Amino acid sequence: MTKRPLLLTQGDPHGIGPELALKAWSRRHIDSLEPFALIGDPDVFARAARILEIDAPLREAAPAEAAALFERHVPLISVSAATPEAITVQAIADAVRLIHRGEARAIVTNPITKAALYKTGFSYPGHTEFLGALAEELWGTPTRPVMMIWSALLAVVPITIHVPVADVPHLLTRELVIETARIVTRDMRDKFGLAKPRLALAGLNPHAGESGTIGREDEDVLRPAVEILQAEGIAIVGPLSADTMFHAEARKAYDVALCPTHDQALIPAKTLAFDEGVNVTLGLPFIRTSPDHGTAPDIVGRGIARPTSLIAALKLAARLQP
C-alpha cells in the first residue's frame, strides 16, 4: 500500500510559509521527516526557491506519488484560482478533501493573513473555524475545533481565544469548559495515545479567586465544571492559581493546561518553547498542525526565517494517530 503523505499548504503567498516549506524539505534527512507534498501555487514556491538559492526541484504529482518522489524532488499539488488569496483558501479546502478521500494522512498549514483573505469573501475568523466548517461539510457531523499549543515542555488550551478580555466572563460558561475538557481528553487519548490524560484548569481571577473574594467566576463556573468532569472519570484538577502552575515542578502534574483566556495559555507556551511550539487543532476528524507563528512579512525574502516550528509541526502530524 502506498504511504499516504502529509499535505503542507502554502499559506500566505506573501509570507514566509513558502520559504519555510522548502527549507523543511531541504532538511528532510537531517530531521528525519516523513514524506510531505506541498499544495498551492507552483509559481509561489518557485519564487521562494529562487529567493533562497537552494536546489529544490518542484515536481507536480498526485498524493500517491509523493513518497516515491520525496527523496529527490519536492512533490507539489498545484492549485489555481483567480487571485493569490483565493489560492490560499483553495489549497486548504483541497487538502482537507484529499484527506477525506483517504489520499493523505494529515494537513500541516502554513500561516495566513486573515485581513487579506477577508477581501476575497473569506468569512471565518481563522484557520480553525474554516477547518471546522469543512469537516462538518465533508464528514457530515457537528464539529467543535479546539486550539492547543503543544511542545515537549508544555501543552496548553485557551478556552476562549480571540475575544476581548472584557468579554471573557460572559463567554466562560460551565458548558464551554466541560465541552472543551471532554474534547481535549478524547483527542489526547485517541490521537496522542495517552491512556489517562491529566488536565489542569487555570483560574480566571488572581489566585483562582481566593474562594470568591476576588471575583465569583472560579467558584460559580470553573469549580462546578471540574466537579462534573471528575464525576465522569476525567482526570482534571482546578481551578488553580495561574501564576504558580507553569514552573517546571508544577508541569509534572498534568499533560495539558486549560486556561480561561488566550494570553494565560500562550504566554507561558511561547516563553518556554517559542521556536518549537506547534498549533494543533483538536476536535477535528483528521490531523491538523501548524507552526505557532505568523506570516512575518518583515523578513520575507531575506532568507533568515527559521523552519524550527514548521519542522516540529510536520513531525508531530506524522506521529499523531488519525
C-alpha positions as CSV (number, residue, x, y, z in Angstrom):
1,M,0.0,0.0,0.0
2,T,1.3,3.4,-0.9
3,K,2.2,5.5,2.1
4,R,-0.1,8.5,2.4
5,P,1.8,11.8,2.6
6,L,1.3,14.8,4.8
7,L,0.0,17.9,3.0
8,L,1.7,21.2,3.6
9,T,-0.3,24.2,2.4
10,Q,1.4,27.3,1.0
11,G,-0.2,29.8,3.4
12,D,0.1,33.5,2.7
13,P,1.9,33.8,-0.7
14,H,3.5,37.0,0.6
15,G,4.6,35.5,3.9
16,I,7.4,33.2,5.0
17,G,5.4,30.0,4.6
18,P,6.7,29.0,1.1
19,E,10.3,29.7,2.1
20,L,9.9,27.6,5.3
21,A,8.3,24.7,3.3
22,L,11.4,24.5,1.0
23,K,13.8,24.8,4.0
24,A,12.0,22.0,5.7
25,W,12.3,19.8,2.6
26,S,16.0,20.6,2.3
27,R,16.3,19.3,5.9
28,R,14.3,16.1,5.3
29,H,17.3,13.9,6.0
30,I,18.7,15.9,8.9
31,D,15.3,16.0,10.7
32,S,14.1,12.5,9.5
33,L,10.9,14.0,8.0
34,E,8.2,11.8,6.6
35,P,7.1,12.5,3.0
36,F,5.0,15.5,2.5
37,A,3.6,17.2,-0.5
38,L,3.2,21.0,-1.0
39,I,-0.2,22.2,-2.1
40,G,-0.6,25.6,-3.6
41,D,0.6,27.8,-6.5
42,P,3.7,26.4,-8.3
43,D,4.9,30.0,-9.0
44,V,4.9,30.9,-5.4
45,F,7.2,28.0,-4.4
46,A,9.4,28.5,-7.5
47,R,9.9,32.2,-6.4
48,A,10.8,31.0,-2.9
49,A,13.4,28.6,-4.2
50,R,15.0,31.5,-6.2
51,I,15.0,33.7,-3.1
52,L,16.6,31.0,-1.0
53,E,19.0,30.0,-3.8
54,I,18.5,26.4,-2.9
55,D,18.2,23.3,-5.2
56,A,14.6,22.3,-4.5
57,P,13.3,20.7,-7.7
58,L,9.5,21.0,-7.7
59,R,7.6,18.1,-9.3
60,E,3.8,18.2,-9.8
61,A,2.4,14.9,-8.5
62,A,-0.6,13.2,-7.2
63,P,-0.6,12.4,-3.4
64,A,0.1,8.7,-4.1
65,E,3.3,9.6,-5.9
66,A,4.7,11.9,-3.2
67,A,6.5,9.2,-1.1
68,A,8.5,7.9,-4.1
69,L,9.4,11.4,-5.3
70,F,10.3,12.9,-1.9
71,E,13.9,11.7,-1.9
72,R,14.9,13.8,-4.9
73,H,12.0,16.1,-5.7
74,V,9.6,18.4,-3.8
75,P,6.2,16.9,-4.5
76,L,3.6,19.6,-5.4
77,I,-0.2,19.5,-5.8
78,S,-1.0,22.5,-8.0
79,V,-3.9,24.8,-7.1
80,S,-5.2,27.5,-9.4
81,A,-7.7,30.3,-8.7
82,A,-8.5,33.9,-9.7
83,T,-6.2,35.6,-7.1
84,P,-3.3,34.6,-4.9
85,E,-5.5,34.9,-1.8
86,A,-8.1,32.6,-3.4
87,I,-5.4,30.1,-4.0
88,T,-4.5,30.2,-0.3
89,V,-8.1,29.3,0.7
90,Q,-8.5,26.7,-2.1
91,A,-5.3,25.0,-1.0
92,I,-6.7,24.4,2.5
93,A,-10.0,23.2,1.2
94,D,-8.4,20.9,-1.4
95,A,-6.1,19.4,1.3
96,V,-9.0,18.6,3.6
97,R,-10.9,17.0,0.7
98,L,-7.8,14.8,-0.1
99,I,-7.7,13.6,3.5
100,H,-11.4,12.9,3.4
101,R,-10.9,10.7,0.3
102,G,-8.1,8.8,2.1
103,E,-5.4,10.1,-0.2
104,A,-3.4,12.0,2.5
105,R,-2.6,11.4,6.2
106,A,-2.8,14.9,7.7
107,I,-2.7,18.6,6.9
108,V,0.0,21.0,8.1
109,T,-0.9,24.6,7.4
110,N,1.4,27.5,6.8
111,P,0.3,30.8,8.4
112,I,-2.2,33.0,6.6
113,T,-3.0,36.7,6.7
114,K,-6.7,36.9,7.6
115,A,-7.1,40.6,6.6
116,A,-6.0,39.8,3.0
117,L,-8.4,36.8,2.8
118,Y,-11.4,38.8,4.0
119,K,-11.2,40.8,0.8
120,T,-11.9,37.6,-1.1
121,G,-15.1,36.9,0.8
122,F,-13.5,34.6,3.4
123,S,-15.8,34.8,6.3
124,Y,-14.1,32.8,9.1
125,P,-12.1,34.2,12.0
126,G,-9.2,32.0,11.0
127,H,-7.9,28.6,10.0
128,T,-9.5,26.8,12.9
129,E,-13.1,27.8,12.2
130,F,-12.7,27.2,8.4
131,L,-11.4,23.7,9.0
132,G,-14.3,23.0,11.3
133,A,-16.7,24.1,8.6
134,L,-15.0,21.9,6.1
135,A,-15.1,19.0,8.5
136,E,-18.9,19.4,9.0
137,E,-19.5,19.6,5.3
138,L,-17.4,16.6,4.3
139,W,-17.9,14.2,7.3
140,G,-21.4,15.3,8.0
141,T,-21.2,15.6,11.8
142,P,-21.1,18.6,14.1
143,T,-17.6,19.7,14.8
144,R,-16.2,21.8,17.6
145,P,-12.5,22.6,16.9
146,V,-10.3,23.3,19.9
147,M,-6.9,25.0,19.6
148,M,-3.9,23.5,21.5
149,I,-0.4,24.8,21.5
150,W,1.9,21.8,22.1
151,S,5.6,21.4,22.8
152,A,7.7,18.8,24.6
153,L,7.7,21.2,27.6
154,L,4.1,22.3,27.8
155,A,0.7,21.8,26.1
156,V,-1.9,24.5,26.6
157,V,-5.5,25.0,25.5
158,P,-7.1,28.5,25.7
159,I,-10.8,28.0,26.4
160,T,-11.7,31.4,24.9
161,I,-9.5,32.6,22.1
162,H,-9.6,35.8,20.1
163,V,-12.0,37.8,22.1
164,P,-11.6,40.9,24.2
165,V,-10.7,40.3,27.8
166,A,-13.8,42.2,28.9
167,D,-16.0,39.6,27.2
168,V,-14.4,36.5,28.8
169,P,-16.5,36.4,32.0
170,H,-19.7,36.3,29.9
171,L,-18.4,33.7,27.4
172,L,-16.8,31.4,30.0
173,T,-19.7,29.1,30.9
174,R,-19.7,25.7,32.6
175,E,-20.9,24.2,29.3
176,L,-17.9,25.6,27.4
177,V,-15.4,24.4,30.0
178,I,-16.9,20.9,30.1
179,E,-17.1,20.5,26.3
180,T,-13.6,21.7,25.9
181,A,-12.2,19.4,28.5
182,R,-14.1,16.4,27.0
183,I,-12.6,17.1,23.5
184,V,-9.1,17.6,24.9
185,T,-9.4,14.3,26.9
186,R,-10.7,12.3,24.0
187,D,-8.1,13.6,21.5
188,M,-5.2,13.3,23.9
189,R,-6.2,9.7,24.4
190,D,-7.0,8.8,20.8
191,K,-4.5,10.9,18.8
192,F,-1.7,11.3,21.3
193,G,-2.0,7.8,22.8
194,L,-2.3,8.9,26.5
195,A,-4.3,6.3,28.4
196,K,-5.5,8.7,31.1
197,P,-4.8,12.3,30.1
198,R,-4.3,14.6,33.1
199,L,-5.8,18.1,32.8
200,A,-5.2,21.2,34.9
201,L,-7.6,24.1,34.8
202,A,-6.3,27.6,35.5
203,G,-8.4,30.0,37.4
204,L,-9.7,33.2,35.7
205,N,-9.1,35.6,38.6
206,P,-5.9,36.2,40.6
207,H,-5.2,33.2,42.9
208,A,-8.2,31.5,41.4
209,G,-10.5,34.0,43.0
210,E,-9.5,33.2,46.6
211,S,-12.7,31.4,47.5
212,G,-14.8,34.1,45.7
213,T,-13.3,37.1,47.4
214,I,-11.6,38.2,44.0
215,G,-14.5,37.5,41.6
216,R,-17.1,34.7,41.6
217,E,-16.3,33.0,38.2
218,D,-13.9,30.5,39.7
219,E,-16.3,29.3,42.3
220,D,-19.6,29.6,40.3
221,V,-18.3,28.4,36.9
222,L,-15.0,26.7,36.9
223,R,-15.2,24.6,40.1
224,P,-18.6,23.1,39.3
225,A,-17.4,22.3,35.8
226,V,-14.4,20.5,37.3
227,E,-16.6,18.5,39.7
228,I,-18.9,17.4,36.8
229,L,-15.9,16.3,34.8
230,Q,-14.3,14.4,37.7
231,A,-17.6,12.6,38.2
232,E,-17.4,11.5,34.5
233,G,-14.0,10.0,35.2
234,I,-11.9,12.7,33.6
235,A,-8.6,13.4,35.3
236,I,-8.8,17.2,35.9
237,V,-7.9,19.5,38.8
238,G,-8.6,23.1,39.4
239,P,-9.2,25.9,39.2
240,L,-5.5,26.5,40.1
241,S,-3.8,29.8,40.5
242,A,-2.4,30.6,37.1
243,D,0.7,32.3,38.5
244,T,2.0,29.1,40.0
245,M,1.1,26.3,37.6
246,F,3.7,26.7,34.9
247,H,7.0,26.2,36.6
248,A,8.9,23.0,35.9
249,E,7.8,21.1,39.0
250,A,4.2,22.0,38.7
251,R,4.1,21.0,35.0
252,K,5.0,17.4,36.0
253,A,1.5,17.0,37.5
254,Y,-0.5,17.4,34.2
255,D,-0.4,16.8,30.5
256,V,-2.5,19.8,29.3
257,A,-3.3,23.1,30.9
258,L,-6.7,24.6,30.2
259,C,-6.8,28.3,30.5
260,P,-9.8,30.6,30.5
261,T,-8.1,33.3,28.4
262,H,-5.9,33.3,25.3
263,D,-2.9,35.0,26.9
264,Q,-3.0,32.9,30.1
265,A,-2.2,29.9,27.8
266,L,0.0,31.4,25.1
267,I,2.3,33.5,27.3
268,P,3.9,30.5,29.1
269,A,3.8,28.3,26.0
270,K,5.7,30.9,23.9
271,T,8.0,31.7,26.7
272,L,9.1,28.1,27.2
273,A,9.1,27.0,23.6
274,F,8.9,29.9,21.2
275,D,10.5,28.2,18.2
276,E,9.3,24.7,18.9
277,G,5.6,25.3,19.6
278,V,3.0,23.6,17.4
279,N,-0.6,24.7,16.9
280,V,-2.7,21.5,17.0
281,T,-6.4,21.6,16.2
282,L,-8.3,19.1,18.4
283,G,-11.9,18.1,17.8
284,L,-11.5,17.5,14.1
285,P,-12.0,14.1,12.3
286,F,-8.5,14.5,10.9
287,I,-5.0,15.6,12.0
288,R,-4.1,19.3,11.6
289,T,-1.0,21.0,12.9
290,S,0.6,24.4,12.1
291,P,3.7,26.3,13.1
292,D,3.0,28.6,16.1
293,H,3.9,31.9,14.4
294,G,2.6,34.3,11.9
295,T,3.5,35.3,8.3
296,A,6.4,37.6,9.3
297,P,6.2,40.0,6.3
298,D,9.1,42.0,7.7
299,I,11.6,39.2,7.0
300,V,10.1,37.7,3.8
301,G,12.7,37.3,1.1
302,R,15.7,37.7,3.4
303,G,16.3,34.0,3.8
304,I,16.5,34.2,7.6
305,A,13.2,32.7,8.7
306,R,13.7,29.6,10.8
307,P,11.8,26.5,10.0
308,T,12.0,25.1,13.5
309,S,8.3,25.4,14.3
310,L,7.2,24.1,10.9
311,I,9.5,21.1,11.2
312,A,8.1,20.4,14.7
313,A,4.6,20.6,13.2
314,L,5.5,18.2,10.4
315,K,7.0,15.7,12.9
316,L,4.0,15.9,15.2
317,A,1.5,15.5,12.4
318,A,3.4,12.3,11.4
319,R,3.3,11.0,14.9
320,L,-0.3,11.5,15.8
321,Q,-3.0,8.9,15.2
322,P,-5.6,9.8,12.6
